[in-house]
């Protein structure tokens, strides 16, 4: 009997030892997790049709690449993506893949940030932190999305990690790296201002806890405060020069990105003019800092004007879909670390305070409660969530060591359930249903999936054509929202674009990338002349008729009868029509230009009478 029992424990011991050896090598495991995160983010990165926000920011990045003209406009948010992507486009060409490449790479590398906290976390917690950053469905989806929020939250997490390392190692190099990441975060999006506020609040709570602990015994509160003040003073005396240089570093990065560029920029002086004449530097700094601040206040200074509860309710579905497991793990990790150990760890408590404050505060500050805002709740909460996730793993390993099969099985089931729920949700939201209205991470301005094959037809038609490639029709003076006609197309060269641009999204981005020559009209007769001429445009675009809007507006039924020989495609530029916000677009492609293409799902050929003598 004893021999049989001994043999039965061999597999259990082997499994325990193998898992323990893996956990003992956090750097290697984090590197593997990071490679997997990069691969998942880059796979099929260009397959989703551009969201309206992606299209408009990418359009201006492409135009900046061509013109060299840029200045800060709050509606497009910070300059980082516009400037960096202009270089990406110049090196690799403009496409949906290259548009999202920078965000995907930053999101894929973010698990490496876990190593910055390894002196404050156990090995298993460090690995869990990297895994959560790699696999969380919200972070995965928006790592494959051309927006600033993932960059902002990621840069801030990296900055915090470097600041922690600077404190732990007493190495100024980590301080400068942290300030660089902190400054880059401020070049991404305006709600970077929220981060110092939440960090300040978290720091005060940590300080309060220290005072509560230090005043025990005979020291008293006064002596505890004086002791901490003296320690802080000694630290400042040793680091004041590095702090001053760090401030200079911050503003150097900030001014470089926010400085106006190009002779046609409205604000002045520009970066180029200042390089030619360094005496303009004070004015450039003033424009980049104060000018940008005033522009920010003019657009986003009012914050949320709706009720707190309605905004919180609007943000909740994204959190529930993409981070419910993480929220539960964060609460467990925070509570266990605070009350079960010898003393709570500052990094874990700081992340919890930061994340919970963001969850409570964002319904106050966001102007539009869109799903990407919850990124700023998820990223800080990965710190306590990693503690909660690793706790389950430690319980399982300890149960194996104690030959407690029931507890070990329970821990394994919990880990499998977490992995299954997160994995299935990540696949559904980022791949299977990445453009579906049933996906709570998809915002309303996501264009329909049926547009992608049509864009291939349009590109082939543009490449095969000489002259005007695309003709836009529509702009009823009595209706606001059908402005495809651009009375001044030259206004589209630099921001802000004039009329007839916004309603063209996302087509404006794709046609810019294709090098298409466009024209537009509000005159039905002009459309007829254009499509019956010898060099008719291969593509015609107009808003479609919709049952959700009872008002009259220029639409495809006005011109449909003229377009013999064109194949009509019906696509959505938003998820769906909403009242008189028109999503439905009719795109006509000359059949002669696409004789070798296959039929597109959702399209239909137009059958017309041959006699047009009455027109």
C-alpha positions in Angstrom: 0.0 0.0 0.0 2.7 2.4 0.9 4.5 1.8 -2.5 1.2 2.4 -4.4 0.6 5.7 -2.5 4.1 6.9 -3.2 3.7 6.3 -6.9 0.4 8.2 -7.0 2.1 11.4 -5.7 4.8 11.4 -8.4 2.7 13.2 -11.1 1.4 15.7 -8.6 4.9 16.5 -7.4 6.2 16.7 -11.0 3.4 19.1 -11.9 4.1 21.3 -8.8 7.8 21.4 -9.5 7.3 22.2 -13.2 4.9 25.1 -12.3 7.2 26.4 -9.6 10.2 26.4 -12.0 8.2 28.4 -14.5 7.1 30.9 -11.9 10.8 31.2 -10.8 11.7 32.7 -14.2 9.5 35.8 -14.5 11.6 37.6 -17.1 11.5 34.7 -19.6 7.7 34.2 -19.0 7.0 37.9 -19.4 9.0 38.0 -22.6 7.0 35.0 -24.0 3.7 36.7 -23.0 4.8 39.9 -24.7 5.7 38.1 -28.0 2.2 36.5 -27.9 0.6 39.8 -27.2 2.4 41.4 -30.2 1.4 38.5 -32.5 -2.3 38.7 -31.5 -2.4 42.4 -32.0 -0.7 42.4 -35.4 -2.7 39.4 -36.8 -5.3 40.7 -39.2 -4.7 44.3 -38.0 -6.0 45.8 -41.2 -9.1 43.7 -41.8 -11.6 45.9 -39.9 -13.0 48.9 -41.7 -11.9 52.2 -40.3 -14.0 53.7 -37.5 -15.0 57.3 -38.2 -12.6 58.6 -35.6 -9.8 56.5 -37.0 -10.5 57.7 -40.5 -10.5 61.4 -39.7 -7.3 61.3 -37.6 -5.6 59.1 -40.2 -6.6 61.5 -42.9 -4.9 64.4 -41.1 -1.8 62.3 -40.4 -1.6 61.6 -44.1 -2.2 65.3 -45.0 0.6 66.3 -42.5 2.9 63.8 -44.2 2.1 65.5 -47.6 2.0 69.2 -46.5 4.1 69.4 -43.3 1.3 71.6 -41.8 0.1 70.9 -38.3 -1.2 72.6 -35.3 -3.0 71.4 -32.2 -6.7 71.0 -32.5 -8.5 69.6 -29.4 -11.2 67.8 -31.5 -8.4 65.5 -32.9 -6.8 65.2 -29.4 -3.0 65.3 -28.9 -0.4 65.4 -31.7 1.4 62.2 -31.0 -0.5 59.9 -33.4 -0.7 62.5 -36.1 3.0 63.2 -36.1 4.3 59.7 -35.6 1.9 58.1 -38.1 3.0 60.6 -40.7 6.4 59.0 -40.5 4.9 55.5 -40.6 3.0 56.4 -43.7 6.0 57.8 -45.4 8.0 54.6 -44.7 5.4 51.9 -45.2 2.6 53.5 -47.1 -0.9 54.3 -45.9 -3.3 51.5 -45.0 -5.5 50.4 -42.2 -2.7 48.2 -41.0 0.0 50.9 -40.9 -2.6 53.3 -39.4 -3.0 51.1 -36.4 0.6 49.8 -36.2 1.9 52.2 -33.6 -0.9 51.6 -31.2 -0.7 47.8 -31.7 3.0 47.8 -31.0 2.7 49.9 -27.9 -0.2 47.7 -26.7 1.8 44.5 -27.5 4.8 45.7 -25.6 2.9 46.9 -22.6 3.2 43.5 -20.7 6.9 44.3 -20.4 5.9 47.0 -17.9 5.2 44.3 -15.4 8.9 43.9 -15.0 9.2 47.4 -13.6 7.2 46.3 -10.6 8.9 43.0 -10.0 10.7 44.2 -6.8 7.3 45.1 -5.3 5.5 41.9 -6.5 6.0 38.2 -6.2 7.2 36.4 -9.3 3.8 34.9 -9.9 2.2 38.3 -9.5 4.6 39.8 -12.1 3.6 37.1 -14.6 -0.1 37.6 -13.8 0.3 41.3 -14.4 1.9 40.8 -17.8 -0.8 38.2 -18.7 -3.6 40.6 -17.8 -2.1 43.4 -19.8 -1.8 41.0 -22.8 -5.1 39.3 -22.6 -7.7 41.7 -21.3 -10.4 42.1 -24.0 -10.7 45.9 -23.7 -6.9 46.4 -23.9 -6.7 44.0 -26.8 -9.5 45.6 -28.8 -8.2 49.1 -28.4 -4.7 48.0 -29.1 -6.1 47.3 -32.5 -7.8 50.6 -32.8 -6.3 53.9 -33.9 -7.0 56.0 -30.9 -5.0 57.7 -28.2 -6.5 56.2 -25.0 -4.5 53.0 -25.0 -1.3 55.0 -25.6 -2.2 57.4 -22.7 -3.0 54.7 -20.2 0.0 52.6 -21.3 2.5 55.5 -21.1 1.2 56.5 -17.7 1.6 52.9 -16.4 5.1 52.8 -17.7 5.9 56.2 -16.2 4.6 55.0 -12.8 6.7 51.9 -13.1 9.8 53.9 -13.8 9.1 56.3 -10.9 8.8 53.3 -8.6 12.1 51.9 -9.9 13.8 55.3 -9.4 12.6 55.3 -5.8 13.6 51.7 -5.1 17.0 51.8 -6.9 17.9 55.4 -6.3 18.9 55.7 -9.9 18.2 59.0 -11.7 18.1 57.3 -15.1 14.8 55.7 -14.2 13.4 59.1 -13.2 14.3 60.5 -16.6 12.7 57.5 -18.4 9.6 57.9 -16.3 9.4 61.6 -17.1 9.8 60.8 -20.8 6.9 58.4 -20.7 4.9 60.9 -18.6 5.5 63.6 -21.2 4.6 61.4 -24.1 1.3 60.6 -22.3 0.5 64.3 -22.3 1.0 64.4 -26.1 -1.7 61.8 -26.7 -5.0 63.0 -25.1 -6.2 65.8 -22.9 -7.4 63.6 -20.0 -3.8 63.0 -19.2 -4.5 65.8 -16.8 -6.7 63.4 -14.8 -3.7 61.1 -14.0 -1.7 63.5 -11.8 -4.9 64.2 -9.9 -5.6 60.5 -9.3 -2.0 59.9 -8.4 -2.1 62.8 -6.0 -5.1 61.3 -4.3 -3.6 57.9 -4.1 -0.4 59.3 -2.6 -2.4 61.1 0.1 -4.2 57.9 1.0 -0.9 56.1 1.3 0.6 58.9 3.4 -2.5 58.8 5.6 -2.0 55.1 6.1 1.7 55.6 7.0 0.7 58.3 9.5 -1.9 56.0 11.0 0.7 53.3 11.5 3.6 55.5 12.6 1.6 57.3 15.3 1.2 54.0 17.2 2.9 53.9 20.5 4.4 56.9 22.1 5.5 58.7 18.9 2.2 60.5 18.3 0.9 62.1 15.2 3.1 65.3 15.4 6.4 63.4 15.6 5.3 61.1 12.8 4.6 64.0 10.5 7.9 65.7 11.5 9.9 62.5 10.8 8.3 62.1 7.4 8.9 65.8 6.6 12.6 65.5 7.5 12.9 62.3 5.3 11.2 64.1 2.4 13.5 67.1 2.8 16.6 64.9 2.7 15.4 63.2 -0.4 14.7 66.5 -2.1 18.2 67.8 -1.3 19.7 64.8 -3.0 17.4 64.9 -6.0 16.6 68.5 -6.7 18.9 68.9 -9.7 17.4 65.8 -11.3 13.9 67.1 -10.7 14.8 70.4 -12.3 16.3 68.7 -15.3 13.2 66.4 -15.4 10.9 69.4 -15.7 13.1 70.7 -18.6 12.9 67.3 -20.2 9.1 67.2 -19.8 8.6 70.6 -21.5 11.1 69.9 -24.2 9.1 66.8 -25.3 5.8 68.6 -24.8 6.8 71.7 -26.9 8.3 69.5 -29.6 5.0 67.8 -30.2 2.6 70.7 -29.6 4.6 73.2 -31.6 2.8 74.4 -34.8 4.4 73.1 -38.0 4.5 74.4 -41.6 4.2 77.9 -43.0 0.4 77.5 -43.5 -0.2 76.8 -39.8 -2.6 79.3 -38.2 -0.7 79.7 -34.9 2.8 81.1 -34.9 5.7 80.9 -34.6 6.2 77.4 -36.1 8.8 74.9 -35.2 10.6 75.4 -38.5 10.7 79.2 -38.1 12.1 78.8 -34.6 14.9 76.5 -35.8 15.8 79.2 -38.3 15.5 82.0 -35.7 16.2 80.7 -32.1 15.1 84.1 -30.7 11.5 82.9 -31.3 11.9 80.1 -28.8 10.1 81.9 -25.9 7.1 82.6 -28.2 7.1 79.0 -29.5 7.1 77.7 -25.9 4.2 80.1 -25.1 2.2 79.0 -28.1 2.8 75.3 -27.5 2.0 75.5 -23.8 -0.4 78.4 -23.2 -1.9 78.4 -26.7 -2.7 74.6 -26.4 -4.1 75.1 -22.9 -6.5 77.8 -24.1 -7.6 75.7 -27.1 -8.2 72.8 -24.7 -10.3 74.8 -22.4 -12.3 76.1 -25.3 -13.3 72.6 -26.4 -13.2 70.3 -23.4 -13.1 72.5 -20.4 -16.8 72.1 -19.5 -16.6 68.3 -18.8 -19.8 66.2 -18.7 -23.0 68.1 -19.0 -25.3 65.1 -18.5 -26.3 63.3 -15.3 -23.7 61.3 -13.4 -25.8 58.2 -13.3 -26.7 58.2 -17.0 -23.0 58.5 -17.9 -21.9 55.8 -15.5 -24.7 53.6 -16.9 -23.4 54.2 -20.5 -19.9 53.2 -19.5 -20.8 50.1 -17.6 -21.6 47.7 -20.5 -18.0 48.0 -21.8 -16.6 47.3 -18.4 -19.0 44.4 -17.8 -18.2 42.8 -21.2 -14.4 43.3 -21.2 -13.3 43.6 -17.6 -15.8 42.0 -15.2 -13.3 39.3 -14.3 -10.5 41.8 -13.8 -12.7 44.0 -11.6 -13.5 41.0 -9.3 -9.8 40.0 -9.2 -8.8 43.6 -8.4 -11.2 43.7 -5.4 -9.9 40.3 -4.2 -6.3 41.3 -4.7 -6.7 44.6 -2.9 -8.6 43.2 0.1 -6.3 40.2 0.5 -3.1 42.3 0.2 -4.4 44.9 2.6 -5.8 42.7 5.4 -4.2 39.2 5.0 -0.5 40.0 4.9 1.9 41.5 7.3 1.3 44.9 5.8 -0.3 46.2 2.6 2.1 46.9 -0.3 2.1 50.5 -1.6 2.1 49.5 -5.3 -1.0 47.3 -4.9 -2.9 49.9 -2.9 -1.8 52.7 -5.2 -3.1 50.9 -8.3 -6.4 50.1 -6.5 -6.9 53.8 -5.4 -5.9 55.0 -8.8 -8.3 52.6 -10.6 -11.3 53.0 -8.2 -10.9 56.8 -8.3 -11.0 56.7 -12.1 -14.1 54.5 -12.1 -15.9 57.0 -9.9 -14.5 60.1 -11.6 -14.8 59.5 -15.3 -18.6 59.9 -15.3 -17.9 63.4 -14.1 -15.3 64.5 -16.6 -16.1 62.7 -19.9 -17.9 64.7 -22.5 -19.0 61.6 -24.4 -19.3 58.3 -22.5 -17.8 56.1 -25.2 -16.4 52.6 -24.4 -12.8 53.5 -24.9 -12.9 55.6 -21.7 -12.9 52.5 -19.5 -9.3 51.8 -20.6 -8.4 54.4 -17.9 -10.1 52.3 -15.3 -8.8 48.9 -16.5 -5.0 49.7 -16.7 -4.4 50.8 -13.1 -6.6 48.0 -11.8 -4.4 45.3 -13.4 -2.0 45.9 -10.4 -4.4 44.6 -7.7 -6.0 42.2 -10.2 -2.6 40.5 -10.7 -2.4 39.9 -7.0 -5.8 38.3 -7.0 -5.0 36.1 -10.0 -1.7 35.0 -8.6 -3.3 34.2 -5.3 -5.5 31.6 -6.9 -2.4 30.1 -8.5 -0.5 30.1 -5.2 -3.4 28.4 -3.4 -3.4 25.7 -6.1 0.4 25.1 -5.8 0.2 25.0 -2.0 -2.7 22.6 -2.2 -0.6 20.3 -4.4 2.2 20.4 -1.9 -0.3 19.5 0.9 -1.9 16.8 -1.2 -5.2 18.6 -0.9 -6.7 17.4 -4.2 -10.0 19.2 -3.7 -8.5 22.7 -3.1 -6.0 22.2 -6.0 -8.9 21.2 -8.3 -10.9 24.2 -7.2 -8.0 26.6 -7.9 -7.4 24.9 -11.3 -11.1 25.3 -12.2 -11.1 28.9 -11.3 -8.0 29.6 -13.4 -9.5 27.6 -16.3 -12.8 29.6 -16.0 -11.0 32.9 -16.0 -8.8 31.9 -19.0 -11.9 30.6 -20.8 -14.0 33.7 -20.2 -11.3 36.1 -21.0 -10.2 34.2 -24.1 -13.6 33.7 -25.6 -14.5 37.4 -24.9 -11.2 38.6 -26.4 -11.8 36.5 -29.6 -15.4 37.6 -30.0 -14.8 41.3 -29.4 -11.6 41.7 -31.4 -12.0 39.2 -34.2 -15.3 37.4 -34.6 -17.6 40.5 -33.9 -15.2 43.4 -34.1 -17.7 45.5 -36.1 -21.0 44.2 -34.7 -23.5 46.4 -32.9 -23.9 43.5 -30.5 -20.3 44.1 -29.3 -20.3 46.5 -26.3 -16.8 47.6 -27.2 -17.9 48.8 -30.6 -18.8 52.5 -30.7 -21.6 53.8 -32.9 -19.4 55.4 -35.5 -17.9 52.1 -36.6 -18.5 51.6 -40.3 -20.1 48.3 -41.6 -18.0 45.3 -42.5 -19.6 45.0 -46.0 -17.6 48.1 -46.9 -14.2 46.3 -47.0 -14.6 44.3 -50.3 -16.2 47.4 -51.9 -13.1 49.4 -51.0 -11.1 46.9 -53.0 -13.3 47.6 -56.0 -12.9 51.3 -55.6 -9.2 51.1 -55.3 -8.9 49.0 -58.5 -11.2 51.5 -60.3 -9.1 54.4 -59.1 -5.9 52.8 -60.2 -7.3 52.0 -63.7 -8.8 55.5 -64.3 -7.4 58.8 -65.5 -9.2 62.0 -64.5 -11.9 62.3 -61.9 -12.1 59.1 -59.9 -15.0 59.7 -57.5 -18.0 62.0 -57.8 -19.9 62.9 -54.6 -23.5 64.1 -54.8 -25.6 65.9 -52.3 -26.1 69.0 -50.2 -29.7 70.1 -49.6 -29.7 73.6 -48.2 -32.7 72.8 -46.0 -31.1 69.7 -44.4 -28.1 69.5 -42.1 -26.2 66.2 -42.6 -26.1 65.4 -46.3 -23.1 67.7 -47.2 -21.1 65.6 -49.6 -20.7 68.6 -51.9 -17.6 70.6 -51.1 -18.0 74.2 -52.4 -14.3 74.9 -51.5 -12.4 71.6 -51.8 -9.1 73.5 -51.1 -10.3 73.8 -47.5 -9.7 70.1 -47.1 -6.0 70.5 -47.5 -5.4 71.6 -43.9 -7.4 71.5 -40.7 -10.0 72.4 -40.1 -11.6 71.2 -43.3 -14.5 73.1 -44.8 -17.9 71.8 -45.8 -18.3 68.5 -47.6 -15.6 66.7 -45.7 -16.8 65.2 -42.5 -19.8 63.4 -44.1 -17.4 61.7 -46.5 -15.8 59.7 -43.7 -14.5 57.0 -43.7 -14.3 57.2 -47.5 -12.2 60.4 -47.3 -9.4 58.5 -45.6 -9.4 55.6 -48.1 -9.6 57.8 -51.1 -6.7 60.0 -49.8 -4.6 56.8 -49.3 -5.5 55.6 -52.8 -4.5 58.9 -54.3 -8.0 59.4 -55.8 -9.0 62.5 -57.6 -12.5 63.6 -56.3 -15.1 66.0 -57.3 -18.6 66.9 -56.0 -21.8 68.5 -56.9 -25.2 69.4 -55.5 -26.8 69.5 -59.0 -28.6 66.5 -60.3 -28.0 67.7 -63.9 -24.3 67.9 -63.3 -24.3 64.2 -62.2 -26.2 63.3 -65.4 -23.7 65.1 -67.5 -20.7 63.6 -65.7 -21.9 60.0 -66.0 -22.9 60.2 -69.6 -19.7 61.8 -70.8 -16.8 60.0 -72.4 -14.6 60.2 -69.3 -17.2 59.5 -66.7 -16.1 58.9 -63.1 -15.8 55.2 -62.2 -17.3 55.8 -58.7 -20.3 57.9 -57.6 -21.2 58.3 -53.9 -24.5 59.6 -52.5 -26.4 59.2 -49.3 -29.1 56.5 -49.5 -32.8 56.9 -48.6 -33.7 55.8 -45.0 -36.9 55.1 -43.2 -35.6 56.6 -40.0 -35.7 60.2 -41.3 -38.9 61.9 -42.6 -37.1 65.0 -43.8 -36.2 65.5 -47.5 -32.5 65.5 -48.4 -30.3 64.9 -51.4 -30.0 61.1 -51.8 -29.3 58.4 -54.3 -32.9 58.2 -55.6 -32.3 61.6 -57.2 -29.6 60.2 -59.5 -30.2 56.5 -59.6 -31.9 56.6 -63.0 -28.9 58.1 -64.7 -26.4 55.5 -63.6 -26.7 52.8 -66.2 -23.7 50.5 -66.3 -22.9 51.2 -62.7 -23.2 48.5 -60.0 -24.8 49.9 -56.8 -23.5 49.0 -53.4 -25.3 49.8 -50.1 -23.0 50.3 -47.1 -23.2 51.9 -43.7 -20.8 54.6 -42.5 -22.1 54.1 -38.9 -23.5 51.0 -37.3 -27.0 52.0 -38.4 -29.2 55.0 -39.3 -30.3 57.0 -36.3 -33.1 59.4 -37.0 -31.7 61.9 -39.5 -28.1 61.0 -38.8 -27.7 59.1 -42.1 -25.5 56.1 -42.1 -26.7 54.5 -45.3 -24.6 55.3 -48.4 -25.1 54.2 -52.0 -21.8 53.7 -53.9 -22.0 53.2 -57.6 -19.0 51.5 -59.3 -18.7 51.5 -63.1 -19.1 47.9 -64.2 -16.6 48.4 -67.0 -13.9 49.2 -64.5 -14.6 46.1 -62.4 -15.3 43.4 -65.0 -12.9 41.0 -63.3 -14.2 41.5 -59.7 -16.6 39.2 -57.9 -20.0 40.3 -56.7 -19.9 42.0 -53.3 -22.2 40.9 -50.5 -24.9 43.5 -50.0 -24.7 44.9 -53.6 -27.1 44.8 -56.5 -26.8 45.6 -60.2 -29.2 48.3 -61.4 -31.6 47.4 -64.2 -32.9 50.4 -66.1 -35.0 51.2 -69.2 -33.0 51.9 -72.3 -35.0 55.0 -73.3 -33.8 58.2 -71.5 -35.3 60.6 -74.0 -37.6 62.1 -71.4 -34.8 63.1 -69.1 
